[in-house]
């Protein structure tokens, strides 16, 4: 990582690519807003989740547990477990971005999959910071605006079961998960986690099967770290 200043063409390319990712990702907040109010949360609670939590997978996991009748504590634990990957992102990005004090604190709030991806491949600190901030801030702003729009729209249409929105939480969460199932290892882990979740549904309260499945995935990830994935390109 170097301290080379950015030339105008590189700066423009980074901003263009980062804003493209930001618009595409932030717009999906409409889906979260709709399924959140369909799960029983108010518009204010939905918007607070997007503003304070700001990580899509964890937010969908939380409302999914609540929609299934689980306790909010179970939903929060599930969301926290899914959010632990952001800690690993932080360990990787801290030396690249080289921020200190309040900048590091504020940067941590927009530390998500997309902002990480748009910064780790850069060759200079300035480029990494620009990619990280442009992506993270654009997604944060658009995600929250889209969440409000989706929540208001979802709240206005009445009983979500009339329109099939009671199934939207699972569908949205599956949409987030699907792109990660490219390797054979990930497919086997997902199958094992799903089997554990289905097997525990009749035995434990709502929300606990999700935690059990997440535990399987976490354990498998720890045991197979560093091993090549068969079937990956």
N, C-alpha and C positions, 0 to 999 in steps of 0.2 A: 504494500500500500504506500503510495507516494503522496506528496503534498503539492503536486503539479496543479496550477490553476486551470480552470475549465476554459476552453475556447468557445466562442459563441455557437458554433455548429453543434458541438457536443452537448452544450447546455440545452439548446433547443430540442435536440433529439431525446434527451432524458426527460425533459418536461412533457414533450408530446407523448412518449410511451407511458409515462407515469400517469398522466391525466386520462389516457385511454383505459388503463387498468382501473383507475379510480371511478370513472363513469360506469364502466361495466359492472364493477363490484358493488358500488354504492347504491345503484338502482335496485339491487336485490333486496334492499332493506324494506321495500314495499311488501314483499312476501312475509318478512318477519313481523311487520306491523299487523298484517291481516291475521296471521295464524296466532299471534300473541293474544289479541282481543278475542279470537275464536276460542282460545283456551281458558278464557275467564279473567284475564288481566284487564285493567282499565287502560285508557289511552295514556294517562300520566305514568302508570307503572311501566307500560311498554316503552315509552320514550325515555324514562329513567334508565331502563336496562340498556338501551342502545347508547346512551350518553355515558354511563358509568362503567358498564362492562365492556362494551365494544369489542366483541369477538363473536362472529356469527355462529360458529359451531356450539359454543357454550350457551349462547342465548337460545338457540333452537332446542338444545338439550333440556334447559331449564323449563321452558314452556311445554315441552313434550311430556315431561314428568308430571307437571301440574295438570295438563290436559288428560292424562291417564288416571287422575285421581290421587297421585302421590303427594306426599308432604312437601312443602316448600324447601325444607331442610334437605331432603333427598335430591331435589332438583338442583339446589345450590351446590351440593357435594359433587354431583355429576358434572355440573358446569365447571367447577374448580379443577376436577380431574382432567377434563378435556383441555383446559387452559394451561396446564403445566408445560405444554410444548412451547409456549411463549417464553418461559424461563430459559429454555435451551437456545431459543433465538437470541435472547438478550446476551447470553454468554458469548455467542458468536459475533454479535454486532458491536458489543461494547468497545473492543479494541479497534474496530474499523471506523466507527463514528467518532470515537475519542472525545465524547462530551463529558462535561463535569457539572455538578451542582444541579440547578433548576432545569437546565437543558436536558440532562439525562432523565430527570423525573417526568418532564412533559413528553419526551420522546418515548418513554416506556408506555404511555397511554395509547400510542398509535403503532405499537409493535405487534404486527399481525403477519399472517402468511404473505400477503401481497407486498407490504412495505419491506419485509425482509428480502423477498425474492428480487425486488427492484434495486437493492443496494449491495448485496453480497458479491455480485459479479463485477462490480466497478473496480477500476484500477487506481483510483485516487480517492483520498478522503473527501474532497469537495464533491466528486461525482457520487460517492456513496451517500453523503448527507443529502444532496439534492434529490436523488432517487427516492430515498427513504421519506423525506419530508413531503415531497410533492405527492407521492402515492398515499402515504398515511393520512395526511390532512385532507386531501380531496375525498378519500373514501369516508373519513370521519364525518365531514360536512354532508356529503350526499347520503350516506347511510342514515344519518339522523333525520334529515329532511324526508327521505323516502319512508322511514319508519313512521313518522307522523302521518304522512299521507295514507299509508297502508292501514294504520290503526284507525284513523278517522273513517276511512271507507269501509273497513271491516265492521266497525261499530255501527255504521249507519244501515247496514243491510239486514240487521236483525239476527234471528236464530241461525247460527252458522251451519247447523245440521241440514237446514233446508237446501243449502247450496253445496253440501259435501265438504265444507271447510273443516269439519271435525277430523278429516283424514289428511288435511294439508300439512300438519306438523310432521308426521312421519314421512310424507313425500318430500318435503323440503329438506329434512335432515338427510334423507337418502341421497338427494341431489348433491348435497355437500360432500357426502362420503364417497360417492361413486367414482370421481376422478382419481381417488387414492388407491383404487383396487386394480392397478395395472400389473403388479408383480405377483408371482405365485405365492410367495410368503404372505403378502398382505391378504390375498384371497383366502388362504387357509386360516389365518388368524381371524378374519371376519366371520368365516363359517363357524369356527369354534366359539367365538363370542356370541354369535346369534343362537347357537344351540344351547349355550348356558342360559342366555336370557329367556328363551322359550321354555326351557326346562324348569326354571324357577318361578315363572309367572303364576302357576297355581299354588305356590307354596309360601310366597312372601308378599308384603304390601307393594302397592304400585310405586314405581321409582327404584326399588331395590334391584330388579332384574337389569336395569340399565347400568347400575353401579357394578353389578357382578360381571356383566359383559365387558365393561371398561377395565375392570381388574384383570380379566383374561388377556385383553389386548395389551395392557401395560406389562404384565408378566412376560408375555411372549416377546414383546419388544425388547425387554431387558435381556432375556435369554438368547436372543438371536442377533443382538447388536453386532454389526461388523461382518455378518455372514452374507455372502452373495445371494441374490434372489434368483432362483431358477425361473426362466421364462421372461426375465427382464431384458430389454434391448441392451 
